[in-house]
């Protein structure tokens, strides 16, 4: 671990016990005040810490939003687990669970296919917003202003010849996703993988995650993958119902 990162984490741990002055933090870290101040300014700019009127430092609002996101992702993962296992066993294919937080979609659970072919996706790793089924599902669920900002900021990397290459094309795709209630990745992220994804919504309609089924084309072609859509949608609905209760 880098020395700066270690010190920043030590600052957060210290502030978790209560507010501190610059002198107190420098003493606790056993480093010069200028070193601590440089870290604090960066952390304050990113809202991990805040400084009050008396120049004492406290934990910042960014940590609370991250804590809420972590708590929600943990709940969604726990609630979804039995349903994901059932879908995985019924289809025999790779099943993903993903969540959205701060402009990024991340895989928070994965059950591998019973077949020997494996996907490169990993738990904790971000999913591409413009060319994965879960990315499209969760991007489509964002408020329009936030969605437009993301459309303008995405790196439209061309993973395959089928990858969506720009904001106008993706905007049209997201309109279809919202209208039909599910998304596909037709060999857009990996040239030999077809995938379908569906949103997980709570009782209020708020999308709290996405579930997907991914299949190599050597096992099922795209049309055959679409035959799994009823099972996928039923799974997403069941997770949403349990999450609400």
ROPA-509320 format. One line per field, with one value per atom (N, C-alpha, C): residue number from 1; x, z, y. Coordinates in steps of 0.05 Angstrom, whole numbers, plus 5000, padded with zeros to 4 digits. Atoms other than C-alpha are relative to their C-alpha. Example, Ala and Ser with C-alpha at 12.3 -4.5 7.8 and 13.67 -1.06 7.14 Angstrom:
<gudrens>
nr = [1, 1, 1, 2, 2, 2] $
xx = [5018, 5246, 5018, 4984, 5273, 4985] $
zz = [5000, 5156, 5000, 4999, 5143, 5014] $
yy = [4976, 4910, 5024, 4976, 4979, 5022] $
</gudrens>
This chain:
<gudrens>
nr = [1, 1, 1, 2, 2, 2, 3, 3, 3, 4, 4, 4, 5, 5, 5, 6, 6, 6, 7, 7, 7, 8, 8, 8, 9, 9, 9, 10, 10, 10, 11, 11, 11, 12, 12, 12, 13, 13, 13, 14, 14, 14, 15, 15, 15, 16, 16, 16, 17, 17, 17, 18, 18, 18, 19, 19, 19, 20, 20, 20, 21, 21, 21, 22, 22, 22, 23, 23, 23, 24, 24, 24, 25, 25, 25, 26, 26, 26, 27, 27, 27, 28, 28, 28, 29, 29, 29, 30, 30, 30, 31, 31, 31, 32, 32, 32, 33, 33, 33, 34, 34, 34, 35, 35, 35, 36, 36, 36, 37, 37, 37, 38, 38, 38, 39, 39, 39, 40, 40, 40, 41, 41, 41, 42, 42, 42, 43, 43, 43, 44, 44, 44, 45, 45, 45, 46, 46, 46, 47, 47, 47, 48, 48, 48, 49, 49, 49, 50, 50, 50, 51, 51, 51, 52, 52, 52, 53, 53, 53, 54, 54, 54, 55, 55, 55, 56, 56, 56, 57, 57, 57, 58, 58, 58, 59, 59, 59, 60, 60, 60, 61, 61, 61, 62, 62, 62, 63, 63, 63, 64, 64, 64, 65, 65, 65, 66, 66, 66, 67, 67, 67, 68, 68, 68, 69, 69, 69, 70, 70, 70, 71, 71, 71, 72, 72, 72, 73, 73, 73, 74, 74, 74, 75, 75, 75, 76, 76, 76, 77, 77, 77, 78, 78, 78, 79, 79, 79, 80, 80, 80, 81, 81, 81, 82, 82, 82, 83, 83, 83, 84, 84, 84, 85, 85, 85, 86, 86, 86, 87, 87, 87, 88, 88, 88, 89, 89, 89, 90, 90, 90, 91, 91, 91, 92, 92, 92, 93, 93, 93, 94, 94, 94, 95, 95, 95, 96, 96, 96, 97, 97, 97, 98, 98, 98, 99, 99, 99, 100, 100, 100, 101, 101, 101, 102, 102, 102, 103, 103, 103, 104, 104, 104, 105, 105, 105, 106, 106, 106, 107, 107, 107, 108, 108, 108, 109, 109, 109, 110, 110, 110, 111, 111, 111, 112, 112, 112, 113, 113, 113, 114, 114, 114, 115, 115, 115, 116, 116, 116, 117, 117, 117, 118, 118, 118, 119, 119, 119, 120, 120, 120, 121, 121, 121, 122, 122, 122, 123, 123, 123, 124, 124, 124, 125, 125, 125, 126, 126, 126, 127, 127, 127, 128, 128, 128, 129, 129, 129, 130, 130, 130, 131, 131, 131, 132, 132, 132, 133, 133, 133, 134, 134, 134, 135, 135, 135, 136, 136, 136, 137, 137, 137, 138, 138, 138, 139, 139, 139, 140, 140, 140, 141, 141, 141, 142, 142, 142, 143, 143, 143, 144, 144, 144, 145, 145, 145, 146, 146, 146, 147, 147, 147, 148, 148, 148, 149, 149, 149, 150, 150, 150, 151, 151, 151, 152, 152, 152, 153, 153, 153, 154, 154, 154, 155, 155, 155, 156, 156, 156, 157, 157, 157, 158, 158, 158, 159, 159, 159, 160, 160, 160, 161, 161, 161, 162, 162, 162, 163, 163, 163, 164, 164, 164, 165, 165, 165, 166, 166, 166, 167, 167, 167, 168, 168, 168, 169, 169, 169, 170, 170, 170, 171, 171, 171, 172, 172, 172, 173, 173, 173, 174, 174, 174, 175, 175, 175, 176, 176, 176, 177, 177, 177, 178, 178, 178, 179, 179, 179, 180, 180, 180, 181, 181, 181, 182, 182, 182, 183, 183, 183, 184, 184, 184, 185, 185, 185, 186, 186, 186, 187, 187, 187, 188, 188, 188, 189, 189, 189, 190, 190, 190, 191, 191, 191, 192, 192, 192, 193, 193, 193, 194, 194, 194, 195, 195, 195, 196, 196, 196, 197, 197, 197, 198, 198, 198, 199, 199, 199, 200, 200, 200, 201, 201, 201, 202, 202, 202, 203, 203, 203, 204, 204, 204, 205, 205, 205, 206, 206, 206, 207, 207, 207, 208, 208, 208, 209, 209, 209, 210, 210, 210, 211, 211, 211, 212, 212, 212, 213, 213, 213, 214, 214, 214, 215, 215, 215, 216, 216, 216, 217, 217, 217, 218, 218, 218, 219, 219, 219, 220, 220, 220, 221, 221, 221, 222, 222, 222, 223, 223, 223, 224, 224, 224, 225, 225, 225, 226, 226, 226, 227, 227, 227, 228, 228, 228, 229, 229, 229, 230, 230, 230, 231, 231, 231, 232, 232, 232, 233, 233, 233, 234, 234, 234, 235, 235, 235, 236, 236, 236, 237, 237, 237, 238, 238, 238, 239, 239, 239, 240, 240, 240, 241, 241, 241, 242, 242, 242, 243, 243, 243, 244, 244, 244, 245, 245, 245] $
xx = [5017, 5000, 5018, 4984, 5027, 4998, 4998, 5048, 4978, 5021, 4999, 4973, 5026, 4940, 4998, 5000, 4959, 4994, 5004, 4961, 4972, 5027, 4895, 4980, 5017, 4862, 5002, 4996, 4892, 4986, 5015, 4862, 4971, 5029, 4793, 4994, 5004, 4800, 5000, 4998, 4821, 4975, 5024, 4763, 4975, 5023, 4716, 4996, 5002, 4731, 4992, 5007, 4717, 5015, 4986, 4738, 5028, 4972, 4811, 5010, 4987, 4854, 5023, 4977, 4911, 5023, 4978, 4961, 4996, 5006, 4927, 5005, 4996, 4927, 5030, 4972, 5000, 5014, 4989, 5017, 4994, 5009, 4977, 5014, 4987, 5009, 5030, 4972, 5077, 5014, 4988, 5090, 4996, 5001, 5098, 4972, 5027, 5035, 4995, 5004, 5047, 4992, 5007, 5042, 4971, 5027, 4977, 4981, 5017, 4949, 4996, 5002, 4964, 4980, 5019, 4925, 4972, 5026, 4868, 4987, 5011, 4860, 4988, 5010, 4853, 4975, 5024, 4804, 4976, 5022, 4764, 4988, 5010, 4759, 4982, 5016, 4730, 4978, 5021, 4684, 5003, 4995, 4716, 5003, 4998, 4730, 4989, 5009, 4703, 5013, 4988, 4732, 4978, 5020, 4687, 5011, 4992, 4689, 5023, 4977, 4739, 5024, 4977, 4786, 5006, 4998, 4773, 4988, 5008, 4765, 4981, 5020, 4707, 4997, 5007, 4684, 4981, 5016, 4653, 4976, 5025, 4587, 5005, 4995, 4620, 5000, 4999, 4631, 4972, 5027, 4558, 4986, 5012, 4536, 5012, 4988, 4586, 4991, 5010, 4563, 4972, 5027, 4491, 5001, 4998, 4511, 5010, 4990, 4551, 4979, 5021, 4494, 4978, 5021, 4444, 5010, 4989, 4489, 5002, 4999, 4499, 4972, 5028, 4423, 4991, 5008, 4410, 5013, 4985, 4464, 4989, 5010, 4437, 4972, 5027, 4365, 5000, 5000, 4383, 5012, 4984, 4428, 4984, 5014, 4376, 4987, 5012, 4342, 5021, 4979, 4408, 5008, 4993, 4425, 4979, 5021, 4357, 5002, 4998, 4366, 5024, 4975, 4437, 4995, 5005, 4414, 4980, 5020, 4354, 5010, 4990, 4391, 5027, 4973, 4460, 5020, 4983, 4489, 5010, 4988, 4530, 4979, 5019, 4488, 5015, 4987, 4509, 4980, 5015, 4483, 5017, 4985, 4503, 4986, 5011, 4492, 5013, 4991, 4499, 5007, 4993, 4536, 5019, 4983, 4565, 5011, 4992, 4566, 5013, 4987, 4592, 4983, 5014, 4561, 5021, 4981, 4596, 4987, 5010, 4587, 5003, 4999, 4569, 4996, 5001, 4556, 5001, 4998, 4569, 4999, 5001, 4551, 5008, 4990, 4590, 4983, 5014, 4561, 5010, 4992, 4561, 5017, 4984, 4596, 5029, 4971, 4672, 5008, 4993, 4670, 4995, 5003, 4682, 5002, 4999, 4671, 5022, 4979, 4723, 4991, 5011, 4677, 5007, 4993, 4695, 4984, 5013, 4659, 5017, 4985, 4679, 5012, 4989, 4700, 4978, 5021, 4662, 4992, 5010, 4618, 4998, 5002, 4621, 4971, 5027, 4560, 4987, 5011, 4552, 4997, 5000, 4559, 4996, 5008, 4537, 4970, 5029, 4465, 4995, 5005, 4470, 5007, 4993, 4505, 4977, 5022, 4449, 4975, 5024, 4394, 5002, 4997, 4423, 5004, 4997, 4442, 4972, 5027, 4371, 4982, 5016, 4343, 5006, 4992, 4379, 4983, 5015, 4344, 5012, 4992, 4348, 5025, 4977, 4397, 5026, 4976, 4445, 5007, 4996, 4436, 5015, 4988, 4454, 5029, 4972, 4516, 5018, 4984, 4539, 5004, 4997, 4525, 5022, 4979, 4572, 5028, 4974, 4627, 5011, 4992, 4630, 5022, 4979, 4692, 4988, 5013, 4659, 5020, 4979, 4713, 4987, 5011, 4700, 5012, 4991, 4707, 4997, 5006, 4677, 4988, 5013, 4648, 4971, 5027, 4580, 4997, 5001, 4598, 4988, 5011, 4557, 5022, 4976, 4603, 4996, 5004, 4571, 4975, 5023, 4520, 4973, 5026, 4465, 4990, 5008, 4465, 4993, 5006, 4467, 4974, 5025, 4410, 4976, 5022, 4366, 4997, 5001, 4385, 4987, 5012, 4367, 4970, 5029, 4299, 4987, 5011, 4287, 5000, 4998, 4311, 4978, 5021, 4263, 4972, 5026, 4205, 4994, 5005, 4215, 5006, 4995, 4240, 5023, 4977, 4304, 5020, 4979, 4370, 5015, 4983, 4415, 5028, 4973, 4489, 5004, 4998, 4492, 5028, 4972, 4566, 5012, 4990, 4581, 5025, 4977, 4630, 5021, 4983, 4659, 4987, 5010, 4652, 4986, 5012, 4630, 4979, 5020, 4581, 4975, 5026, 4507, 4989, 5009, 4474, 4974, 5025, 4406, 4999, 5000, 4395, 4973, 5026, 4335, 5004, 4998, 4325, 4986, 5012, 4310, 4988, 5013, 4259, 4985, 5014, 4231, 4970, 5029, 4157, 4994, 5004, 4165, 5008, 4991, 4194, 5029, 4972, 4264, 5017, 4983, 4316, 5024, 4979, 4364, 5022, 4980, 4403, 4992, 5006, 4405, 5011, 4992, 4409, 5003, 4996, 4434, 5007, 4991, 4446, 5018, 4980, 4507, 5007, 4996, 4519, 5019, 4983, 4576, 4984, 5015, 4551, 5005, 4995, 4582, 4980, 5020, 4528, 4972, 5026, 4468, 5003, 4999, 4457, 4982, 5015, 4424, 4971, 5028, 4354, 4994, 5004, 4362, 5004, 4996, 4388, 4974, 5025, 4324, 4978, 5020, 4284, 5003, 4996, 4313, 4989, 5010, 4282, 4978, 5021, 4219, 5011, 4987, 4262, 5015, 4985, 4306, 4981, 5019, 4247, 4986, 5013, 4214, 5019, 4980, 4279, 5003, 4998, 4286, 4976, 5024, 4214, 5000, 5000, 4223, 5020, 4981, 4285, 4989, 5012, 4249, 4979, 5021, 4191, 5011, 4987, 4236, 5015, 4986, 4277, 4981, 5020, 4214, 4991, 5010, 4192, 5021] $
zz = [5000, 5000, 5000, 5001, 4983, 5027, 4975, 5041, 5002, 4999, 5022, 5005, 4996, 5018, 5028, 4973, 5084, 5020, 4982, 5117, 4997, 5004, 5086, 5014, 4987, 5112, 5031, 4971, 5181, 5009, 4994, 5179, 5003, 4999, 5164, 5025, 4976, 5220, 5025, 4977, 5268, 5002, 5000, 5248, 5006, 4993, 5257, 5030, 4970, 5332, 5010, 4991, 5333, 4984, 5015, 5304, 5010, 4993, 5303, 4987, 5011, 5292, 4982, 5017, 5242, 5017, 4983, 5299, 5011, 4989, 5329, 4980, 5020, 5264, 4993, 5006, 5251, 5022, 4978, 5320, 4998, 5002, 5310, 4978, 5022, 5243, 5002, 4996, 5267, 4974, 5024, 5205, 5002, 5000, 5190, 4992, 5005, 5188, 4970, 5028, 5115, 4985, 5013, 5095, 5005, 4993, 5132, 4986, 5012, 5105, 4970, 5029, 5033, 4996, 5001, 5045, 5006, 4992, 5079, 4979, 5022, 5022, 4978, 5021, 4972, 5010, 4989, 5017, 5003, 4997, 5030, 4973, 5027, 4955, 4990, 5008, 4946, 5020, 4979, 5007, 5018, 4981, 5047, 5028, 4974, 5103, 4996, 5001, 5120, 5024, 4979, 5161, 5010, 4989, 5209, 5006, 4996, 5231, 5018, 4981, 5286, 4989, 5013, 5236, 5010, 4992, 5262, 4978, 5022, 5214, 5010, 4994, 5212, 4974, 5023, 5166, 4981, 5019, 5102, 4989, 5010, 5066, 4980, 5019, 5013, 5013, 4986, 5064, 5007, 4993, 5084, 4975, 5024, 5012, 4992, 5006, 5002, 5019, 4981, 5066, 4993, 5008, 5042, 4976, 5024, 4975, 5007, 4991, 5008, 5014, 4985, 5054, 4981, 5019, 4997, 4982, 5016, 4954, 5015, 4983, 5012, 5002, 4998, 5021, 4974, 5026, 4947, 4995, 5005, 4943, 5017, 4982, 5003, 4991, 5008, 4979, 4973, 5026, 4908, 4999, 5001, 4925, 4994, 5007, 4926, 4973, 5026, 4864, 4978, 5019, 4827, 4997, 5001, 4846, 4984, 5014, 4821, 4969, 5028, 4755, 4987, 5010, 4747, 4996, 5002, 4760, 4978, 5020, 4714, 4972, 5027, 4655, 4994, 5004, 4667, 4991, 5012, 4645, 5022, 4982, 4677, 5007, 4990, 4720, 5014, 4987, 4742, 5016, 4986, 4793, 5001, 5002, 4785, 5014, 4987, 4821, 4989, 5010, 4802, 5024, 4979, 4845, 4988, 5008, 4827, 4971, 5028, 4751, 4992, 5007, 4752, 5007, 4996, 4746, 5007, 4990, 4785, 5004, 4995, 4787, 5030, 4971, 4859, 5006, 4997, 4848, 4973, 5025, 4795, 5006, 4999, 4787, 4973, 5026, 4733, 4988, 5016, 4679, 5009, 4995, 4690, 4977, 5022, 4623, 5005, 4996, 4615, 4991, 5010, 4580, 5022, 4979, 4629, 4989, 5007, 4624, 5016, 4987, 4642, 5023, 4980, 4687, 5028, 4973, 4761, 5020, 4979, 4825, 5008, 4992, 4844, 4977, 5024, 4773, 4985, 5014, 4735, 4974, 5026, 4675, 4982, 5020, 4612, 4997, 5001, 4610, 4973, 5027, 4535, 4985, 5016, 4515, 5017, 4984, 4572, 5007, 4994, 4588, 5026, 4974, 4661, 5000, 5003, 4643, 4987, 5014, 4595, 5018, 4983, 4644, 5022, 4977, 4702, 4990, 5011, 4658, 4991, 5009, 4628, 5024, 4976, 4699, 5013, 4987, 4717, 4991, 5009, 4716, 4975, 5026, 4649, 5000, 5000, 4668, 5006, 4993, 4700, 4977, 5022, 4642, 4977, 5021, 4592, 5006, 4992, 4631, 4996, 5004, 4630, 4971, 5029, 4556, 4988, 5011, 4544, 5011, 4987, 4590, 4994, 5005, 4569, 4979, 5020, 4534, 4983, 5018, 4475, 4987, 5010, 4469, 4983, 5018, 4411, 5007, 4993, 4441, 4978, 5022, 4381, 4977, 5021, 4313, 5007, 4993, 4347, 5022, 4978, 4403, 4992, 5005, 4407, 5001, 5004, 4384, 5008, 4994, 4407, 5016, 4983, 4450, 4987, 5013, 4398, 4997, 5002, 4385, 5027, 4973, 4459, 5011, 4991, 4473, 4989, 5013, 4423, 5013, 4987, 4454, 5028, 4973, 4524, 4999, 5003, 4499, 4996, 5004, 4475, 5026, 4975, 4541, 5019, 4982, 4581, 4990, 5011, 4534, 5003, 4999, 4534, 5027, 4973, 4606, 5002, 4999, 4590, 4979, 5018, 4553, 4989, 5010, 4510, 4994, 5009, 4495, 4979, 5022, 4427, 4989, 5008, 4422, 4998, 5000, 4439, 5018, 4982, 4496, 4996, 5008, 4479, 4975, 5026, 4408, 5000, 5000, 4428, 5022, 4978, 4484, 4993, 5001, 4481, 5028, 4972, 4544, 5000, 4995, 4568, 5029, 4972, 4630, 5006, 4991, 4670, 5026, 4975, 4724, 5024, 4974, 4797, 5012, 4990, 4822, 5027, 4975, 4892, 4996, 5002, 4907, 4988, 5010, 4890, 4971, 5028, 4822, 4997, 5001, 4841, 4993, 5008, 4806, 5019, 4980, 4858, 4991, 5010, 4815, 4973, 5025, 4752, 5000, 5002, 4737, 4971, 5028, 4673, 4997, 5008, 4638, 4976, 5021, 4593, 4989, 5012, 4543, 4976, 5023, 4495, 4976, 5023, 4424, 4991, 5007, 4419, 5014, 4986, 4468, 4991, 5009, 4448, 4982, 5016, 4392, 5013, 4988, 4405, 5003, 4999, 4389, 5023, 4979, 4437, 5028, 4975, 4491, 5007, 4995, 4483, 5012, 4989, 4501, 5031, 4971, 4571, 5013, 4990, 4578, 5021, 4980, 4615, 5028, 4975, 4668, 5013, 4990, 4674, 5012, 4990, 4682, 5025, 4976, 4733, 5024, 4979, 4773, 5010, 4992, 4772, 5017, 4985, 4795, 5028, 4974, 4851, 5019, 4983, 4877, 5009, 4993, 4875, 5021, 4980, 4914, 5027, 4975, 4967, 5012, 4991, 4971, 5014, 4989, 4985, 5027, 4975, 5040, 5020] $
yy = [4976, 5000, 5025, 4976, 5069, 5015, 4986, 5113, 5021, 4980, 5168, 4988, 5014, 5120, 4990, 5010, 5089, 5023, 4977, 5158, 5010, 4990, 5179, 4981, 5019, 5115, 5003, 4995, 5129, 5025, 4975, 5199, 4994, 5007, 5170, 4984, 5016, 5120, 5017, 4981, 5175, 5017, 4983, 5220, 4984, 5016, 5162, 4999, 5000, 5168, 5028, 4973, 5243, 5021, 4979, 5310, 5004, 4996, 5328, 5027, 4976, 5390, 4990, 5007, 5391, 4991, 5008, 5388, 4972, 5027, 5327, 4978, 5020, 5290, 4996, 5001, 5307, 4984, 5015, 5280, 4970, 5027, 5217, 4985, 5013, 5203, 5001, 4996, 5225, 5010, 4988, 5267, 5030, 4971, 5341, 5009, 4989, 5384, 5005, 4994, 5403, 4974, 5026, 5329, 4993, 5006, 5320, 5020, 4979, 5386, 4994, 5007, 5364, 4977, 5022, 5299, 5010, 4990, 5336, 5016, 4984, 5385, 4983, 5018, 5329, 4986, 5014, 5291, 5018, 4981, 5354, 5007, 4994, 5369, 4977, 5023, 5299, 4993, 5003, 5307, 4976, 5022, 5251, 5012, 4986, 5301, 5028, 4972, 5370, 5015, 4983, 5428, 5019, 4982, 5466, 5028, 4972, 5539, 5003, 4999, 5524, 4986, 5013, 5491, 4972, 5028, 5421, 4983, 5017, 5364, 4977, 5021, 5314, 4983, 5016, 5258, 5015, 4985, 5285, 4984, 5012, 5271, 4978, 5022, 5227, 4973, 5026, 5173, 4990, 5009, 5172, 4989, 5010, 5164, 4973, 5026, 5108, 4978, 5020, 5074, 4991, 5007, 5077, 4982, 5017, 5048, 4972, 5026, 4992, 4984, 5014, 4976, 4989, 5008, 4974, 4977, 5021, 4931, 4974, 5024, 4883, 4987, 5010, 4877, 4987, 5010, 4868, 4973, 5025, 4814, 4977, 5021, 4776, 4991, 5007, 4779, 4985, 5012, 4760, 4972, 5025, 4701, 4975, 5024, 4645, 5000, 4997, 4671, 4997, 5004, 4675, 4971, 5028, 4604, 4984, 5014, 4581, 5005, 4993, 4618, 4986, 5012, 4591, 4969, 5029, 4519, 4994, 5005, 4525, 5003, 4994, 4555, 4986, 5011, 4526, 5020, 4979, 4593, 5019, 4980, 4649, 5021, 4981, 4695, 5022, 4977, 4765, 5016, 4980, 4814, 5025, 4975, 4887, 5022, 4977, 4953, 5025, 4975, 5026, 5018, 4981, 5077, 5021, 4978, 5146, 4997, 5001, 5137, 4975, 5025, 5066, 4976, 5025, 4997, 4979, 5020, 4942, 4973, 5027, 4867, 4995, 5006, 4849, 4970, 5029, 4775, 4987, 5015, 4722, 4970, 5029, 4649, 4989, 5010, 4613, 4979, 5021, 4569, 4973, 5028, 4494, 4990, 5008, 4491, 5007, 4995, 4493, 5028, 4973, 4561, 5021, 4980, 4619, 5028, 4972, 4694, 5014, 4985, 4746, 5018, 4982, 4786, 4991, 5007, 4789, 5018, 4985, 4811, 5023, 4976, 4881, 5016, 4986, 4900, 5015, 4985, 4954, 4987, 5010, 4935, 5024, 4978, 4978, 5008, 4989, 5023, 4997, 4998, 5025, 4973, 5024, 4952, 4975, 5023, 4906, 5003, 4999, 4887, 5014, 4987, 4907, 5029, 4972, 4972, 5016, 4986, 4991, 5002, 5000, 4971, 5021, 4981, 5012, 5029, 4973, 5071, 5010, 4992, 5072, 5009, 4994, 5076, 5027, 4975, 5141, 5023, 4976, 5209, 5012, 4991, 5243, 5017, 4982, 5297, 4985, 5016, 5248, 4981, 5018, 5200, 5015, 4985, 5254, 5007, 4994, 5274, 4975, 5024, 5202, 4993, 5004, 5195, 5016, 4982, 5253, 4993, 5005, 5226, 4972, 5028, 5153, 4998, 5007, 5127, 4977, 5019, 5091, 4981, 5018, 5039, 4978, 5020, 4991, 4973, 5026, 4922, 4980, 5018, 4886, 5017, 4985, 4907, 5008, 4994, 4908, 5020, 4982, 4956, 5027, 4973, 5020, 5021, 4983, 5076, 5029, 4972, 5141, 5006, 4993, 5178, 4998, 5001, 5183, 4971, 5029, 5108, 4988, 5011, 5093, 5012, 4987, 5143, 4985, 5015, 5106, 4972, 5026, 5040, 5001, 4997, 5064, 5005, 4996, 5087, 4973, 5026, 5016, 4984, 5015, 4987, 5008, 4991, 5030, 4991, 5007, 5014, 4970, 5029, 4938, 4988, 5010, 4930, 4981, 5017, 4893, 5009, 4992, 4900, 4975, 5022, 4857, 5011, 4996, 4853, 4978, 5019, 4820, 5000, 5001, 4805, 5028, 4972, 4878, 5004, 4997, 4869, 4978, 5022, 4801, 4987, 5008, 4776, 4973, 5027, 4706, 4997, 5001, 4724, 5016, 4986, 4742, 5001, 4996, 4770, 5015, 4984, 4794, 5008, 4990, 4836, 5013, 4989, 4860, 5016, 4984, 4913, 4987, 5008, 4897, 5025, 4976, 4947, 4994, 5003, 4957, 5009, 4995, 4971, 5028, 4973, 5045, 5003, 4999, 5028, 5008, 4992, 5050, 4975, 5022, 5006, 4998, 5004, 4977, 4982, 5018, 4930, 4989, 5013, 4888, 4972, 5028, 4814, 4992, 5007, 4782, 4971, 5027, 4716, 5003, 4997, 4710, 4972, 5026, 4653, 5002, 5001, 4638, 4989, 5008, 4630, 4972, 5028, 4561, 4982, 5016, 4539, 5007, 4991, 4581, 5024, 4976, 4631, 5021, 4978, 4698, 4994, 5006, 4675, 4980, 5020, 4616, 5014, 4985, 4664, 5015, 4985, 4705, 4982, 5019, 4642, 4999, 4999, 4651, 5025, 4975, 4720, 4997, 5003, 4697, 4992, 5008, 4663, 5023, 4977, 4725, 5021, 4979, 4773, 4990, 5011, 4727, 5002, 4998, 4725, 5028, 4972, 4801, 5008, 4993, 4808, 4988, 5014, 4757, 5014, 4986, 4792, 5027, 4974, 4859, 4997, 5005, 4830, 4994, 5007, 4800, 5024, 4976, 4864, 5019, 4982, 4904, 4990, 5011, 4856, 4999] $
</gudrens>
